Each structure stands twice: as C-alpha cells, then as structure tokens.
Amino acid sequence: MFIRKQYATAEALAYAKVLQVGMRVSLILLAASFVGYMLDLFSPTIPASQMPLYWGMSAPAYLEHRGIAHQNWPWMAQMLQGDLVFGGIVLMAAVTVYCYVFFLRFPLANRDAVMTGVVAGEIVVLSLAASGLLAVGH
Amino acid sequence: MRHAVLMAAALAVACLLVSPVLAAEAPPAVAGAMPWWAWPIILFGITFLLGVVAVLGGVGGGVLFVPIIGSFFPFHLDFVRGAGLLIALAGSLAAGPSLLRNGLANLRLALPLGLIASVSAIMGAMMGLALPVNVVQTALGITILAIVALMGAAKKSDIPHVAAPDRLSQMLQMHGIFHDPAAGRDIDWHVHRTPTGMVLFFGIGMMAGMFGLGAGWANVPVLNLVMGVPLRVSAATSSFLLSIVDTAAAWVYLNKGAVLTMIAAPSIIGMMLGSMVGARLLTRAKTSVIRKIILSMLLLAGSRALLKGLGIWA
C-alpha cells in the first residue's frame, strides 16, 4: 500500500486549516459585498458612481470630505455608511491575527518559551496595528 | 468551497460588466471622457493580466500593481498602495494553506522573521502615509528600478551549502526537511547568518509597508542567498511570510482611510482570477520571455514613477 510521506508538522497542518477557512470566507464575503455595492443594494452614503470625485484625493482629504476624519476606525464608519465591501477586506486582514491566536497553544503545550514569545509578540504587534492606536494623527 | 469562491468572483465580474446598464440612470460623477463604471472594469482587466504574468514570471502581484496602476491611473497613490498590500495579502492567504501542507513553507523559519518584518512594515506604512506624495512617488520609482536591477542580476542556488547552522537559528529551530523532485530525494536543510538575515528583513518590511509592494522580490534572495535556505523552501516561505507582513501594514492603511473599496475589490478579484489562469498556463508558457516582459514593464513603470515624483512627467 502506498503511504504518502508527510513533510509538514502537526502545527503547520493546524495553521493551514484555519488559514484556509478564513481566507475562503473573506474572499466570498468580499466578492459578494462588491456585487451588492456595484448594484447599489446597500444604499451607501457615497454611491459607486460618485467615487471618481474622491479617488484622486489623498486619504486624509478623502476622510475629511466624508466627515469621518477624526474617527479612529474609518473603515467601520464607511461600513456604517453602507460600504459593506469593507466587511470582506477587514476579515481578510484579521485572518492572520486569528491564526496566530489559534496557533499559540502549540508552543505553550510544548513549553517552548522562545516560540511562545515570538507568537505572543506578533499577536501584540498585529493587535496594536488593528486597534488604530498606531494610526492616530494624520 | 473552492467553487463557491469562483462563483462569487464570477458574479462580481458579471456585476462589473452590467454596471454600465445601471449607470444609464445615473449621470457621470465627473466631467471627462471616461464614464465612472469604465474605470473598475479597466482596473479588473489590467489586474487580471497582471495576475497572469505575475504567476508566469514568478513575482508577486503587488510589485507590478503599485508602480503600474500608480503611474498610469487617476487614483491617488495612498489608495493604490493600500490596494497593493491587500492584493499581496490575498494572494499570500490563498497560497498559504497548500504551501504549509506540502511542507515547503516553514513556520519555524517564517514566524521570527515575520515578527521583525511586520514591526518595520508598520513603521514603513506610517512613514509612507506621512511623507509628501511626490517624495513617496520618487522613492517608489528608485525602488522599482533597483528591483529591476536586482531581478536581472540576482543568482539563485537550488540547495545552498550551509557548513554549520548558527546558534540563533538553532535556538529558533529554523530547520526542516523537504522532498526535492529534481534530485528525487529528501533534503535536510539548516540556516546560517540568521542575524544578518533579520536585519535585512527589517529593511524589507519597511519598504513593503511604505510602498505597498509585497516583498517576495526581496524575501527570496535573502532567504536563499544570505541565509542558505533551499530555493523551493525560500519561495514558499516567502509567499507565506507576506500574509504576516502585509497584514500588519494593511491595518495601518485601513485605519488611515487609505483603502477605497472601488479600487481594492476589483483589483483583488482580477489578480486572484488572473493568478489561477496563470497557474494553468505555467507549463506551456516560456517563462524566460515572460520574465523579460515583466522587467520591461517594471522598467517603464519605475521610470514613470520616478519622473512623476520629480515633476518631469506629470
């Protein structure tokens, strides 16, 4: 009987499984919400047809024109204004954070202090970036 | 599940194509020769083609997307860089699971380097969004032209000789085993010059965050030529690494408002579909010719970005 040799470690296989689910869900959500956006199903504050007025502006100028310049999470403000495509994009950006949180149990279980520090450090770095605390002050 | 992703992407494409019908009821938003709905369609078409040639040429999508779209489309560079990062991130997330499962992408190698590069990517993203756009455009042009030189001159080593692993790589357990189909045997690999590699990854992360380029063009030479990682493991680990580094920088762009869904969504979908087609053409295409085409495209886009940044070709 042919037995396929396994080169990946158990932790890599577990990471791959979580990554695959997160990636697929975020891509489906992105494509589906973009369909809704282009068909004007969500009645966004700024419809797709008006975007050429904004896409040549810098990011700070764009946020100023939308009246959300001082909000910490502009993507959330735009979602609340009907641009639901941000749902898929934000989920895509969150997949790696979730994978790391899931993965942390492996070095913890192995009492691998170095790798636990690396993984915990990355969770802190990505969480800080996602929190918006590092993005204050245009 | 894969079919669901493809169906959703196909629906998005169909939606792009029917948008002119909807637009018949809405006046154009701005005066100009091009109606609003033409831009996302063109963007989708261009990113689809970029996705095909990126796979055939063995480069990431972001490194082609940012200089080309940033130089020839009417979008502000802030939004182009934000979309470039998301494109690189989407491609890396899509490739990650299979690369991890077949043992080519190595977690023990990627995670420490990812931590260093993601910290510097955040710093680069914040610097890039704070600097004047002409400065970033000029620096982007210089960087792209340097990448062309690097890609043209860089050598590769399928299985580099590592006399002895260094202490840091041993402590971080940066080693592994993979099957080399060309040699027909399993290869044990180790890493050396880890501190030097880490310093270089700090710089790579900085540039990835600042320009939204992804970083495969720099990851692979550093892993392969500096740290002594076999080429196939280098390429796979580099692809996986992008999911870590680009996530960090993408959050900064999202939280700075530098992501426009009208630019990002068709670009991601176009690049993903193009990459799938490119992967199917991989066995039939002459990759040396494709590589020359990519270098020519980057040379043109890099020159354009440099001249645009200097105000010579506005």
Contacts between the chains, C-beta under 8 A, distances in Angstrom:
chain1	res1	chain2	res2	distance
A	5	B	179	7.2
A	5	B	186	8.0
A	6	B	103	7.6
A	7	B	102	6.7
A	7	B	103	2.7
A	7	B	104	7.9
A	7	B	176	7.9
A	7	B	177	6.3
A	7	B	178	5.7
A	7	B	179	6.3
A	7	B	186	8.0
A	8	B	100	6.0
A	8	B	101	5.4
A	8	B	102	6.8
A	8	B	103	4.3
A	9	B	107	7.2
A	11	B	107	6.3
A	12	B	100	4.6
A	12	B	101	7.5
A	12	B	103	7.4
A	12	B	105	7.6
A	12	B	106	7.7
A	12	B	107	5.1
A	13	B	100	7.1
A	13	B	101	6.3
A	15	B	100	6.0
A	15	B	107	6.4
A	16	B	96	6.9
A	16	B	97	4.3
A	16	B	98	7.7
A	16	B	100	3.9
A	16	B	101	5.1
A	17	B	97	7.4
A	19	B	93	6.6
A	19	B	96	5.0
A	19	B	97	5.2
A	19	B	100	7.3
A	19	B	243	7.5
A	20	B	96	7.8
A	20	B	97	3.9
A	22	B	93	7.5
A	23	B	90	8.0
A	23	B	93	4.1
A	23	B	94	5.9
A	23	B	96	7.3
A	23	B	97	7.2
A	24	B	1	5.3
A	24	B	2	7.7
A	24	B	4	7.4
A	24	B	5	5.7
A	26	B	93	7.6
A	27	B	5	5.2
A	27	B	8	7.1
A	27	B	9	7.6
A	27	B	90	7.0
A	27	B	94	7.5
A	27	B	268	8.0
A	27	B	272	7.2
A	28	B	4	5.8
A	28	B	5	5.8
A	28	B	8	4.7
A	30	B	265	6.2
A	30	B	268	6.6
A	30	B	269	7.6
A	31	B	5	7.6
A	31	B	8	3.6
A	31	B	9	5.1
A	31	B	11	6.5
A	31	B	12	4.3
A	31	B	265	7.8
A	31	B	269	6.0
A	32	B	8	5.4
A	32	B	11	7.2
A	32	B	12	7.8
A	34	B	12	5.0
A	34	B	15	7.1
A	34	B	261	7.1
A	34	B	265	4.1
A	34	B	266	7.3
A	34	B	269	7.1
A	35	B	8	7.9
A	35	B	11	5.2
A	35	B	12	5.3
A	35	B	15	4.4
A	37	B	261	6.5
A	37	B	262	8.0
A	37	B	265	7.5
A	38	B	12	7.8
A	38	B	15	4.6
A	38	B	16	6.5
A	38	B	19	5.1
A	38	B	22	7.6
A	38	B	40	7.6
A	39	B	15	6.2
A	39	B	18	8.0
A	39	B	19	8.0
A	39	B	22	6.8
A	40	B	22	6.7
A	47	B	26	7.4
A	48	B	19	7.5
A	48	B	36	7.1
A	48	B	37	7.7
A	48	B	40	8.0
A	48	B	262	6.1
A	49	B	23	6.2
A	49	B	26	4.5
A	49	B	27	7.9
A	49	B	28	7.4
A	49	B	29	5.2
A	49	B	36	5.1
A	49	B	37	7.5
A	50	B	29	4.7
A	50	B	36	7.8
A	51	B	29	7.1
A	51	B	36	6.7
A	51	B	260	6.9
A	51	B	262	4.5
A	52	B	28	7.9
A	52	B	29	4.9
A	52	B	30	4.6
A	52	B	32	7.7
A	52	B	36	5.0
A	52	B	39	7.0
A	52	B	74	7.7
A	53	B	29	5.4
A	53	B	30	5.9
A	54	B	260	7.3
A	55	B	74	6.8
A	55	B	75	4.8
A	55	B	76	6.6
A	55	B	79	6.1
A	55	B	260	5.8
A	55	B	262	6.8
A	55	B	263	6.5
A	56	B	74	5.5
A	56	B	75	6.8
A	56	B	76	5.6
A	57	B	76	5.9
A	58	B	76	5.5
A	58	B	78	5.4
A	58	B	133	6.7
A	59	B	76	7.3
A	59	B	78	4.1
A	59	B	79	7.0
A	59	B	82	7.8
A	59	B	129	6.8
A	59	B	256	5.5
A	59	B	257	4.6
A	59	B	258	4.0
A	60	B	256	7.9
A	60	B	257	7.2
A	62	B	76	7.9
A	62	B	257	6.2
A	62	B	260	7.6
A	63	B	257	4.2
A	68	B	257	7.5
A	69	B	257	7.9
A	72	B	255	7.2
A	73	B	255	6.4
A	74	B	254	7.7
A	74	B	255	7.0
A	74	B	256	7.6
A	74	B	257	4.0
A	75	B	254	4.9
A	75	B	255	7.3
A	75	B	257	7.8
A	75	B	259	6.8
A	78	B	261	7.9
A	83	B	261	5.6
A	85	B	261	3.7
A	85	B	264	7.7
A	85	B	265	5.3
A	86	B	259	7.7
A	86	B	261	6.3
A	88	B	265	7.8
A	89	B	86	6.4
A	89	B	254	7.2
A	89	B	259	6.5
A	89	B	261	6.9
A	89	B	264	6.3
A	89	B	265	7.7
A	90	B	254	6.9
A	92	B	86	7.0
A	92	B	89	6.4
A	92	B	90	6.3
A	92	B	93	6.7
A	93	B	86	7.8
A	93	B	89	7.0
A	93	B	247	5.8
A	93	B	250	4.9
A	93	B	251	5.7
A	93	B	254	6.3
A	95	B	93	6.0
A	95	B	243	7.7
A	95	B	247	7.7
A	96	B	93	7.8
A	96	B	243	5.3
A	96	B	244	5.8
A	96	B	247	4.2
A	97	B	247	7.0
A	114	B	171	6.1
A	114	B	172	6.3
A	115	B	108	7.5
A	115	B	111	7.1
A	115	B	172	7.6
A	115	B	173	7.5
A	118	B	111	5.2
A	118	B	112	5.2
A	118	B	115	5.5
A	118	B	172	7.7
A	119	B	111	6.5
A	121	B	115	5.4
A	122	B	111	6.9
A	122	B	114	6.5
A	122	B	115	4.9
A	122	B	118	6.6
A	122	B	244	7.0
A	125	B	115	6.8
A	125	B	118	5.5
A	125	B	119	5.8
A	125	B	122	7.1
A	125	B	248	6.3
A	126	B	118	6.9
A	126	B	247	6.1
A	126	B	248	5.8
A	126	B	251	7.1
A	128	B	122	7.9
A	129	B	118	7.8
A	129	B	122	5.3
A	129	B	247	7.9
A	129	B	248	5.0
A	129	B	249	7.8
A	129	B	251	3.9
A	129	B	252	5.8
A	129	B	255	7.7
A	130	B	251	4.6
A	130	B	255	7.7
A	132	B	255	4.2
A	134	B	122	6.0
A	134	B	126	6.7
A	134	B	252	6.4
A	134	B	255	7.6
A	135	B	126	7.4
A	135	B	251	7.9
A	135	B	252	5.6
A	135	B	255	3.6
A	135	B	256	5.1
A	138	B	129	7.9
A	138	B	256	6.8
